């Protein structure tokens, strides 16, 4: 999944300040570089002032409308706002990445009505608010228990299990130590029966380990993705699509002994 930020305050992607034509061009480039999904987001989860649903929709809907006519890959909308989810899915998005994991019954109803694929994301606490403290709990056991309930809740809303992937929520209300524990024990989430979605690209836990700023976490991201492939994660949300695609392909080939494709090179 290639990330296309239509936000002026993204922590690691400066494309958010671009105009519509530039954002559409960037989305096309992500697909050309190997993204199987292009995700459009219009509001950061950081503890900054929230924007109105109208402003968020203004940032993402025109981009989705244009990309829907120009791309052959699915488009995802990253939002925790039901109004924005509804408009984005109506504009051509076919996947909903809800950082709050469908806590809102309205959001679940919108996703079910659109027949959308859903990323169920775990989030300690609400978006846009820095936690006053980190919950003292086994993060893997907590995420697993939450995910089973969330999958059941999605089913009650009319969302079939095969439409759902699970995101353990790296960096969403959790400490770097908790994130490291979730990543280290990622295989345990395979028991949920749904593909694991891993948005590790440039995350804070990588900076906590290496000391690198957000713009210098490419190597840490690559290492985390290799680990994720070996631990069974199946969808990776990344900024550097072309680079990370090669990382994934080689990690998969080394893990299975079978590359997706053999390329016959001259010489």
N, C-alpha and C positions, 0 to 999 in steps of 0.2 A: 504494500500500500504506500503510494507516494503522497507526501503531505503538501498541500497547497494552502498556505495561510493567507487569508484575506483580512489580516489584522495588522494594525500599525504597531502593536506592542508584543509581537511574538518574541519569545526569549532566544530563539536561535535561527529564525528564518526571516531575512529582511524583505522577502517578496511581498509581505503584507502591505507595504506602502505603495505598491504598484497600481497602475490604472487597469481598467477592465481588459483591454487588449493584451497588456503585458501578462496579466494573471492567466488568461486563456492560453497564451503562448507557452507559459510556464507549465500549465497542465498538459498541453500537448507534448512538450518535451519530456515530462515525467513518464508518460505512456510510451513514448519512443525509446526511452532509456530502459524500459522493461517493467514498469509498474503494471501489475495486474488489476489494480484498483487505484483511482485517484480520489483522495479525500479533500473536501473543501471545508474549511472552518472559518468562522467570522468572529469568534470571541475567545480570548485566552481564558484558561482556568486559574491563572495567577490571581493573587489578592490585589486586584486593581478594581476601580469602580466598574460596576456592571453597566452594559449598554442596553438600550431598549430592544425589544424584539424587532421593532421596525427597523432600527439601525442595523441590527445583525442580519436581518433578511436582505436589506439593501446591499450589504457587503457580499453575500453569498449567492443569492438567487440568480442575478444576471450572469454570474460566472458559470453556475450549473447549467443554466439554459443554453449557453453557448457551447460548453463542453459536451453536453448531451447530443448536440448535432454533429460534433467533430471527432468524437472518440468512439472506439469500438470496445472500450473496457468500461466496467461499471464505475459509477460515481457514488461516493459516500458523502454524507453530510455529518459533520461533527458538531453536535449541539445538545444542550440540555433544556432547550426552550421548545415547548410543544408547537407554538405558532410558527417558529422557524422550521421545525421538522416537517410540518404539514406543507408549507410553501416549497421547501426544498425537494421533498419527495414528489410534489406535483410538478416541479420544474424539470424533473428527469433523474434525480438521485434515486438509487435503488437499494442503498444500504444506509442504515441509521446507526451511527456511533454515538450512543448516549452516555456521557461520562458518569451519569448518576445511575446507570443500570436499570432503567425503566422503573424508578421509584414512583414516577407519576403514572397513574392509571390512564390519564389522557394520552401520555406519550405512548404507552403500550397499545392503546386503541388505534392511534394514528398509524403506528408501524404495522399492526395487524391488517388494518384496512387497506394499506398500500401494498401488502404482500412483501414488505421489505425484509432484506437480511438485517440482522441486528447484532451489534457488538454489545454484549452485556459487560459493562465495566464496573469493577468494584471501586468504591470511593469512601474512605473514612471521612465522614463529615460532609458539609455542603461545598459546592464549588465556590470559587471567588473568596474564600476565607481561609487564612492561614490557621492551622490548628493551634490552640493554646497549649496543648500537650498531645503526645502521641499515645494512643491506647496501648495499655500493657496487656498484650495477648499474643498467642501464637499466631502469627499472620497467615500462615498457610492453612491452618485449621479453620481460621476465621473466614478466609476467602473461600475455601471449599464449602463450608456450611452455607455461606451466603449464596454462592453460585447455584447450589442445588435448589434453594428456595426461589432464586431469581428465575431459573429455567422453568420451574413449575409455575411461577406466576406468569411468565410469558406465555406458557401453554394455555393457562386459563383465559388469557386475553385473545387467544386464537393464533398465536405465533407457534409454528411447528418447530420441533427440536432441530430439524435440519437447517432451519433458517438462522440458528444461533451459534455464535462463537463467544468464548469467555476471555475477558481481559482482566488479569489479576490486579490492575491498577497501580503499576509502578509509579511511585512519587505522588500519588493522589491521597494526601492526608496521612502518608506514612513517612517514617524516618528512613534515612539511607540504610541504617542497620536492618530495619524490617524489609526494605526492598531487596537487600542482599540475601536475606534469608529466603524470601519468596523465590528469587532467581535460583538460588542454590538448590532448592527443593522443588523446582518446576515440574519434575516428572510426576510428583504426587497429584498434580492437577489433571493429569491424563485420565485419572479415574472418574472424572466428571462426565466422560462420554461425549464431550464436544471439543472441537478444535480449540487450541489455546492461541490467543491473539497477543502478540508481544510488542508493545510500543516502547522500546527501550532507547530509541534514537536520541542521543545527546542528553539523556536524563541526568538528574542531579546525582544519583547514586554513582554514576561513572565519574563525575567530577570529584565526589567525595573520596573515591578510591585513588584517582590519579592526580588530583589537584588541578586538572585542566578546566578552563572556562568552557562555556557552552559551545563556542565556535571551534573548540580544539578537541572535541571528543569523538572524532571519527574512528580512531584506533580503538578506543574503549567500546564504542558502539559495535564495531566489527567483532571484537572479542565476545561481547554479550550475545550477538546474533549467532555466532558459532556455537556457543554454549546452548542457546535456545534451540537450535536445530537438533543438537545431540540429545536435548532433554525432551523433545517432542513437540515444541511449538510449531505452528504451521502457517501463521500469517504474521508478517513483520511490518510495522508502521515505521517508515524511514524518511529522512530528508534527502540523503545522497543515494538516489535510486540506482544509478548505473553501478556505482562502486559496491553497494550492499547486495545488489543482485548477484554479482560475481562471488561475493563472500558466501551467500546462501548456496549457490550452485556447487561450489567446491566443497563446502561443509556437507551438503547432502550426498555428493558423490563419495566422499571419504567415509561417510557413515553407512552407506548402502552398497558401495562397490558398483553402483550403476548411475552414471550421469544421466541427466534428462535427455541430453543429445550429445553425440560425438561430433565434433567439428573437425573435418579433415583439412588441415592447413598445408600450404605448399612447403616442400622441403622435408 
